[in-house]
């Protein structure tokens, strides 16, 4: 049996319910792993050890009494530091909130806690989740678990790295331009962007915008589905939240049985290296073509195709800038020195757009959405690389070029992700071996509108098909090497923004 902190959440749930392990024992294992490996990668930035121990002891007592308080009862869970946690520091990676301690959980965190999760720590994020490289001036940079000098992507980089290192079996994330999927791809774990509204949020500044959503992260598809089954909820404070009667991802804990296996042999697969516009490096394209050659025979048919995403770069840039202007415009005018370069760039960009620009972007987004609907009339599932390039050093603010071609913005290299964000379709990143640099390779799986259960089923079936394939299965970082590595905080530029 693997160490407890490396065991799947689904298995841990069964072991806890059967009283074969205790929540206290499990929490100790997670804390021990953090002690041995976190210094090398800086994934977990805040811990509430006394509160977690009290919660674990309470869960242990309840289990011994035969009580079942939910699908996550007794499981330690880490929370991204852009999500409010009652009584635990929540900084958003910003000096403005360096000492901020919320009095209440935000909705998605409250649902995890209500299902019995032990919320014991916070994971690192770029300032205000702005960017695909996890670093900020409050806690510093997060390193890739396979090479701490390289990027963990972002903005849920801390959660992804913590999972890869076995610091917990479940962690939360959020996604606008790939903030769940990109770090999952870089760390060799699973990250899912649900359909907007499935994980309700009362926190979005633009309640009617579909760009941002919270979601689950784990080391396996089944664990991801388990966490999503708890996070999914209706909430009247979220105008885009909706219910899906009978949908498996909304099943109650006592009925949850994991994602149903998909019959891949009856499904039509489409694959794309770039959605027709994403600046994907040749090394990633080569690995993806290799993966397609192994995946295609599992499906009834496969062909290279993608929805028409013409104008996606412009639409995403304008709509994203509007969000940042709404959230950070006041601080930009009054305290610009307290904002980092990514946030400032987005606000300045937003100030330069007109209402005509916004109308154009919204119209383009609608056209792309409708192109997706037409596309999925002829295909059942779409796959692509998760991210456009192999991890680069975290000291690089963002990739200014890909294969010698300049990128358009600090987020242009995330185009494979925001091609899906704009349409609002569910997507998941699963690990599928390593790339040519020996670092994790992520496969993005996109499903039809509202097809979260389909995405999970297909992902689970692909995961199972290659679980025994050394080239294609989930890679695992060298924990002994991380334990012996120097602390990341000693690296030059660890705490700088630029």
C-alpha positions as a printed Julia matrix, in Angstrom:
498×3 Matrix{Float64}:
   0.0    0.0     0.0
   1.36   3.48   -0.85
   1.86   6.07    1.86
  -1.44   7.51    3.03
  -0.78  10.91    1.51
  -0.21   9.28   -1.89
  -3.41   7.24   -1.74
  -6.4    8.3    -3.83
  -9.19  10.27   -2.19
 -11.72   7.61   -3.2
  -9.7    4.89   -1.47
  -9.08   7.09    1.56
 -12.81   7.7     1.87
 -13.41   3.93    2.01
 -10.56   3.38    4.48
 -11.83   6.12    6.77
 -15.42   4.87    6.66
 -14.22   1.34    7.45
 -12.15   2.68   10.38
  -8.98   1.2     8.9
  -7.25   4.56    9.19
  -8.02   7.67   11.22
  -8.38  11.28   10.05
  -5.65  12.24   12.52
  -3.26   9.69   11.03
  -4.07  10.91    7.52
  -3.57  14.57    8.4
  -0.22  13.72   10.01
   0.89  12.04    6.78
  -0.01  15.12    4.72
   1.71  17.48    7.14
   4.81  15.27    7.14
   4.96  15.38    3.33
   4.65  19.17    3.4
   7.51  19.32    5.88
   9.76  17.17    3.7
   9.06  18.62    0.24
   7.38  22.02    0.38
  10.56  24.05    0.85
  11.8   22.89   -2.55
   8.66  23.97   -4.43
   6.79  26.49   -2.22
   3.33  25.15   -3.04
   1.62  25.48    0.37
   1.91  29.01    1.75
  -0.38  28.99    4.79
  -1.16  26.22    7.27
  -3.68  26.03   10.08
  -2.24  23.05   11.91
  -4.04  23.59   15.25
  -7.41  24.07   13.56
  -6.84  21.1    11.27
  -5.86  18.83   14.15
  -8.99  19.8    16.05
 -11.13  19.11   12.98
  -9.39  15.78   12.38
  -9.96  14.72   15.97
 -13.62  15.67   15.71
 -13.95  13.69   12.47
 -12.28  10.7    14.11
 -14.75  10.82   16.99
 -17.69  11.06   14.59
 -16.48   8.11   12.5
 -16.04   5.99   15.6
 -19.67   6.78   16.45
 -20.66   5.52   13.02
 -21.54   8.95   11.64
 -21.06   9.79    7.96
 -20.92  13.55    7.43
 -20.32  13.55    3.71
 -18.23  12.36    0.79
 -15.08  14.07    2.08
 -15.46  13.24    5.77
 -12.01  13.28    7.33
 -10.12  14.1     4.11
  -7.53  16.91    4.28
  -8.12  19.43    1.45
  -6.0   22.37    0.33
  -7.56  25.62   -0.93
  -6.21  28.06   -3.5
  -5.23  31.35   -1.9
  -7.68  33.34   -4.04
 -10.58  31.61   -2.26
 -11.79  32.84    1.13
 -11.39  30.52    4.11
 -12.94  31.37    7.47
 -10.31  32.18   10.08
  -7.4   31.41    7.72
  -5.33  34.01    5.93
  -6.43  34.59    2.35
  -4.05  36.98    0.57
  -4.83  36.53   -3.15
  -1.05  36.86   -3.54
  -1.43  40.63   -3.08
   0.34  42.98   -0.65
  -3.04  44.68   -0.27
  -4.36  41.59    1.52
  -1.15  40.35    3.13
  -2.85  40.02    6.54
  -6.44  39.46    5.42
  -8.34  36.83    7.43
 -11.93  36.3     6.2
 -14.7   35.69    8.71
 -16.53  33.26    6.42
 -15.82  30.66    3.76
 -16.81  31.47    0.22
 -19.52  29.21   -1.15
 -17.39  26.55   -2.85
 -15.18  26.2     0.22
 -18.19  26.04    2.52
 -19.58  23.14    0.48
 -16.3   21.25    0.85
 -16.28  21.81    4.59
 -19.94  20.81    4.89
 -19.07  17.51    3.18
 -16.56  16.77    5.95
 -13.36  18.09    4.37
 -10.61  19.22    6.72
  -9.46  22.56    5.3
  -5.88  22.72    6.51
  -3.91  25.05    4.23
  -3.73  27.48    1.32
  -1.82  27.09   -1.94
   0.18  29.66   -3.84
  -1.13  31.72   -6.74
   0.02  34.64   -8.85
  -1.21  38.01   -7.6
  -5.0   38.12   -8.02
  -4.69  34.94  -10.13
  -3.35  37.13  -12.94
  -1.03  35.08  -15.08
   0.19  31.67  -16.05
   3.25  31.69  -13.76
   2.72  31.21  -10.02
   4.71  33.89   -8.21
   3.84  36.92   -6.09
   5.52  39.39   -3.7
   3.84  37.96   -0.6
   4.96  34.32   -0.77
   7.33  34.2    -3.74
   7.47  31.71   -6.6
   6.26  28.12   -6.87
   8.53  25.67   -8.66
   7.62  22.75  -10.88
   7.78  19.47   -8.89
   9.8   17.83  -11.69
  12.29  20.73  -11.83
  11.85  23.5    -9.24
  13.69  26.0   -11.46
  10.84  25.76  -13.96
   7.32  27.17  -13.93
   4.35  25.46  -12.32
   2.08  27.51  -14.65
  -0.88  29.22  -13.04
  -2.87  30.47  -11.58
  -3.64  27.33   -9.56
   0.04  26.38   -9.56
   0.34  25.84   -5.83
  -2.58  23.41   -5.77
  -1.24  21.42   -8.71
   2.26  21.12   -7.25
   0.97  20.2    -3.8
  -1.08  17.37   -5.32
   1.83  16.1    -7.4
   3.98  15.99   -4.28
   1.37  14.16   -2.19
   0.69  17.02    0.23
  -3.04  16.28   -0.12
  -5.25  14.18   -2.36
  -7.62  17.04   -3.22
  -7.12  20.76   -3.81
  -9.25  23.55   -5.19
  -8.52  25.74   -8.17
 -10.12  28.3   -10.42
 -10.0   28.88  -14.16
 -10.35  31.85  -16.49
  -7.75  31.32  -19.19
  -6.71  27.84  -18.13
  -5.8   28.4   -14.47
  -6.98  24.89  -13.54
  -5.89  23.1   -16.69
  -2.45  24.64  -17.34
  -0.88  23.89  -13.93
  -2.45  20.42  -14.02
  -0.66  19.86  -17.31
   2.67  21.09  -15.95
   2.5   19.09  -12.7
   1.16  15.82  -14.09
  -2.17  15.87  -12.25
  -5.85  16.34  -13.16
  -7.62  19.69  -13.28
 -11.16  20.28  -14.5
 -12.88  23.43  -15.68
 -16.6   22.67  -15.21
 -19.39  24.16  -17.27
 -19.97  27.68  -16.02
 -22.66  27.75  -13.36
 -22.1   24.16  -12.29
 -19.86  25.27   -9.41
 -21.78  28.3    -8.23
 -19.86  31.37   -7.1
 -21.01  34.47   -5.3
 -17.57  36.06   -5.76
 -17.44  36.95   -9.46
 -17.37  40.7   -10.08
 -19.25  40.18  -13.35
 -21.96  37.74  -12.32
 -23.16  37.31  -15.9
 -19.69  36.54  -17.3
 -18.83  32.91  -18.0
 -15.05  33.42  -18.1
 -14.19  32.46  -14.5
 -15.16  29.38  -12.52
 -13.93  27.41   -9.53
 -13.23  23.72   -9.95
 -11.59  20.56   -8.6
  -8.01  19.29   -8.84
  -6.71  15.83   -7.92
  -4.33  13.08   -9.03
  -6.96  10.94  -10.75
 -10.17  11.44  -12.68
 -12.25   9.58  -10.07
 -10.93  11.83   -7.3
 -11.65  14.9    -9.41
 -15.21  13.7    -9.97
 -15.64  13.06   -6.25
 -14.58  16.6    -5.42
 -16.79  18.06   -8.16
 -19.79  16.16   -6.82
 -19.41  18.19   -3.62
 -18.52  21.55   -5.18
 -21.4   21.48   -7.68
 -24.36  23.38   -6.34
 -27.05  25.9    -7.04
 -26.75  29.34   -5.42
 -29.19  32.22   -5.96
 -26.32  34.71   -5.6
 -24.85  33.41   -8.87
 -26.99  34.36  -11.88
 -25.33  31.69  -14.03
 -25.8   28.84  -11.54
 -28.22  26.19  -12.63
 -29.42  22.75  -11.61
 -29.09  19.59  -13.65
 -31.57  17.05  -12.26
 -30.19  13.54  -12.34
 -26.74  14.62  -13.47
 -24.14  12.24  -11.95
 -21.76  15.05  -10.97
 -24.47  16.4    -8.67
 -25.13  13.06   -6.97
 -25.29  13.09   -3.2
 -22.43  11.46   -1.33
 -24.27   8.3    -0.41
 -25.13   7.68   -4.07
 -21.84   8.73   -5.64
 -20.14   5.85   -7.45
 -17.58   7.67   -9.58
 -17.65   8.48  -13.29
 -19.24   5.84  -15.47
 -16.74   4.36  -17.97
 -17.24   5.64  -21.5
 -17.56   3.22  -24.41
 -14.85   4.93  -26.46
 -15.44   2.53  -29.34
 -18.76   4.25  -30.02
 -17.47   7.83  -29.86
 -16.24  10.14  -32.62
 -12.93  11.8   -31.73
 -11.71  15.13  -33.05
  -8.19  16.36  -32.38
  -6.42  19.66  -32.88
  -2.9   20.88  -32.21
  -3.82  24.55  -32.06
  -7.57  25.28  -32.58
  -6.41  27.02  -35.74
  -4.7   29.9   -33.95
  -2.86  28.95  -30.72
   0.95  29.45  -30.9
   1.86  25.85  -30.05
   5.55  24.95  -30.13
   6.74  22.18  -32.42
   8.01  20.01  -29.57
   4.5   19.91  -28.05
   2.93  19.23  -31.45
   5.2   16.22  -31.92
   4.29  14.74  -28.55
   0.6   15.38  -29.19
   0.72  13.62  -32.57
   2.3   10.63  -30.85
  -0.48  10.57  -28.27
  -3.15  10.85  -30.96
  -1.69   7.83  -32.74
  -2.27   5.79  -29.59
  -5.66   7.24  -28.71
  -7.29   7.17  -32.13
  -7.65   3.35  -32.34
  -9.78   3.43  -29.17
 -12.51   5.45  -30.91
 -14.91   4.48  -33.68
 -13.5    7.29  -35.82
 -11.07  10.16  -35.46
 -10.12  13.16  -37.53
  -8.27  16.44  -37.21
 -10.83  19.19  -36.71
 -11.7   22.13  -34.46
 -14.5   24.68  -34.06
 -13.98  27.98  -35.87
 -12.28  30.17  -33.26
 -11.55  33.16  -35.5
 -11.15  36.27  -33.37
 -10.61  34.4   -30.11
  -7.43  36.29  -29.18
  -9.14  39.67  -29.48
 -12.38  38.59  -27.8
 -10.64  37.05  -24.81
  -8.3   40.03  -24.41
 -11.16  42.54  -24.37
 -13.47  40.56  -22.1
 -10.66  39.69  -19.7
  -9.54  43.32  -19.54
 -13.07  44.36  -18.64
 -13.04  41.99  -15.67
  -9.74  43.36  -14.41
 -10.87  46.94  -14.87
 -13.97  46.23  -12.77
 -11.98  44.47  -10.04
  -8.82  46.57   -9.89
  -9.52  49.92  -11.55
  -9.93  51.78   -8.25
  -6.66  50.46   -6.8
  -4.89  51.19  -10.08
  -5.89  54.86   -9.79
  -5.25  55.2    -6.07
  -2.43  52.74   -5.26
  -0.81  51.56   -8.51
   2.42  50.66   -6.7
   0.5   47.92   -4.86
  -0.35  46.12   -8.09
   1.94  43.87  -10.1
   2.77  44.12  -13.81
   0.15  41.64  -15.01
  -2.73  43.34  -13.2
  -1.55  46.79  -14.28
  -1.25  45.63  -17.89
  -4.81  44.31  -17.87
  -6.26  47.45  -16.3
  -4.39  49.71  -18.73
  -5.57  47.59  -21.61
  -9.14  47.86  -20.34
  -8.91  51.63  -20.08
  -7.92  51.72  -23.73
 -10.92  49.8   -25.05
 -14.23  51.3   -26.1
 -17.8   50.11  -25.84
 -17.5   49.27  -29.52
 -14.58  46.96  -28.69
 -16.67  45.24  -26.02
 -19.56  44.81  -28.44
 -17.21  43.25  -30.98
 -15.72  40.89  -28.38
 -19.12  39.79  -27.1
 -20.36  39.18  -30.63
 -17.25  37.14  -31.43
 -17.66  35.08  -28.28
 -21.27  34.31  -29.23
 -20.22  33.28  -32.74
 -17.51  30.97  -31.31
 -20.05  29.47  -28.9
 -22.38  28.69  -31.79
 -19.51  27.24  -33.8
 -18.95  24.82  -30.91
 -22.58  23.74  -31.01
 -22.35  22.97  -34.73
 -19.02  21.2   -34.21
 -20.38  18.85  -31.55
 -23.22  17.78  -33.81
 -20.57  15.83  -35.74
 -18.06  14.96  -32.97
 -18.48  13.54  -29.49
 -15.22  14.65  -27.9
 -12.37  17.0   -28.78
  -8.76  16.72  -27.6
  -5.73  19.01  -27.78
  -2.53  19.59  -25.87
  -3.34  21.29  -22.57
  -0.71  23.98  -22.95
   1.3   25.43  -25.84
   4.82  24.81  -24.56
   6.99  22.82  -22.18
   7.67  24.46  -18.79
  10.16  27.31  -18.89
  11.98  28.9   -15.93
   9.66  30.6   -13.43
  12.01  33.58  -13.49
  10.49  34.4   -16.88
   7.43  36.58  -16.26
   5.77  35.05  -19.32
   6.92  33.5   -22.62
   7.64  36.45  -24.91
   8.15  34.11  -27.87
   7.31  30.58  -28.95
   9.56  28.92  -31.55
  11.01  32.35  -32.3
   7.64  34.04  -32.9
   6.63  36.86  -30.51
   3.54  36.34  -28.37
   0.85  39.03  -28.37
   0.44  39.41  -24.59
   1.41  37.84  -21.29
  -1.49  35.41  -21.66
  -1.3   34.65  -25.42
   0.57  31.42  -24.66
  -2.57  30.2   -22.85
  -4.59  30.2   -26.08
  -5.26  26.44  -26.09
  -7.17  26.97  -22.86
  -9.08  30.15  -23.56
 -10.25  28.76  -26.92
 -12.48  26.6   -24.72
 -13.17  29.18  -22.01
 -14.88  31.47  -24.5
 -17.36  28.76  -25.51
 -18.09  27.77  -21.91
 -17.74  24.04  -22.57
 -16.43  21.67  -19.88
 -12.77  20.67  -20.2
 -10.3   18.6   -18.24
  -6.53  18.17  -18.33
  -5.19  14.7   -17.62
  -1.54  13.63  -17.54
  -0.4   11.5   -20.44
   3.28  10.76  -19.89
   6.14  13.19  -20.43
   7.2   15.58  -23.17
  10.54  15.64  -24.98
  12.13  17.55  -22.07
  11.09  14.82  -19.63
   8.41  17.02  -18.05
   4.7   16.15  -17.75
   2.53  16.32  -20.84
  -1.13  17.24  -20.37
  -4.0   16.23  -22.64
  -7.01  18.56  -22.76
 -10.37  16.82  -23.26
 -13.34  18.99  -24.23
 -16.94  17.86  -24.23
 -20.26  19.17  -25.55
 -22.31  21.87  -23.86
 -23.22  20.71  -20.35
 -21.32  17.48  -20.9
 -19.33  17.47  -17.66
 -20.22  13.84  -16.98
 -19.19  12.93  -20.54
 -15.81  14.63  -20.12
 -15.21  12.8   -16.85
 -16.22   9.45  -18.34
 -13.98   9.82  -21.38
 -11.08  11.02  -19.22
 -11.51   8.08  -16.83
 -11.54   5.59  -19.7
  -8.39   7.07  -21.27
  -6.68   7.11  -17.88
  -7.56   3.45  -17.34
  -6.49   2.44  -20.86
  -2.94   3.67  -20.29
  -2.52   3.13  -16.54
  -0.04   0.32  -17.18
   1.84   2.06  -19.99
   5.11   3.52  -18.69
   5.2    6.1   -21.48
   1.6    7.23  -21.13
   0.7    6.95  -17.44
   0.84   9.75  -14.87
   4.45  10.72  -14.11
   5.5   11.06  -10.47
   8.12  13.54   -9.22
  11.24  12.39   -7.4
  10.25  13.13   -3.81
  13.63  12.16   -2.38
  15.29  14.64   -4.71
  12.88  17.35   -3.64
  13.47  16.57    0.03
  17.21  17.05   -0.48
  16.89  20.16   -2.66
  17.75  23.64   -1.38
  14.77  25.81   -0.42
  13.29  27.64   -3.39
  13.33  30.82   -1.3
  17.11  30.94   -1.71
  16.81  31.32   -5.5
  17.51  34.77   -7.01
  14.35  36.7    -7.81
  12.17  34.47   -5.62
  10.1   37.37   -4.24
  10.17  39.76   -7.17
   7.31  40.56   -9.5
   9.16  41.34  -12.69
